[in-house]
Amino acid sequence: MMHRTRHGPLNFAKPIENQSKLPDSETCLAVYLVAKLRHYDLTGNWRMGAGSRIPRDGRSRWNLVEQWVQDALNDASGIKSAEAKAAKLLARHPDLEIWDYG
């Protein structure tokens, strides 16, 4: 039996088929951007391999991430704190990975 562990750019350690509420696009994008920024802060390199764990260290630059999420999703009114939603997801899934697209 095949179980799904990916949702957008996020790769979960356990199947997510039975989750009642998957992360919305804002949260997925925020977590992906935080992972990239933290990785760059630690290594000086943007590229991460497929299935890379999200670094716990490094600067997240939440103000920049929130602005990018607003711009990417064309939401001028602002979003419900991308930081809070992403931080909650990262706390619930400490082994969360991102699937880097290249």
C-alpha positions, 0 to 999 in steps of 0.5 A, a space after each residue: 500500500 502506498 502512502 503519501 508523504 509529500 504536500 507541495 514542497 513539504 515532505 513529511 516523515 509519516 503519511 499525511 493521508 489521514 490529516 484532516 487539514 493539510 497546510 495551506 499554500 501560504 504556510 507551505 511557501 513560508 516553510 519552504 522559504 524559511 528552509 532555503 534562507 536558513 540553509 543559505 545562512 548556514 552554508 552560503 549555498 541556496 541549493 538543497 538536495 531533495 528530501 533535505 531536513 529543514 535546518 533549525 539554526 540560521 536566520 529565518 528573516 520572517 519579515 522578508 518571508 511574509 513579504 515574499 508570500 504576500 507578493 507571490 500569492 498576490 495578497 495585498 491585504 496581508 496574510 494571517 501571520 505566516 510566521 505563526 502558522 509555519 512555526 506551528 507546523 515546524 513544531 508539530 513536525 520536527 523531522 519535516 523536510 523540503 523537496 527542493 525543485 532545483 
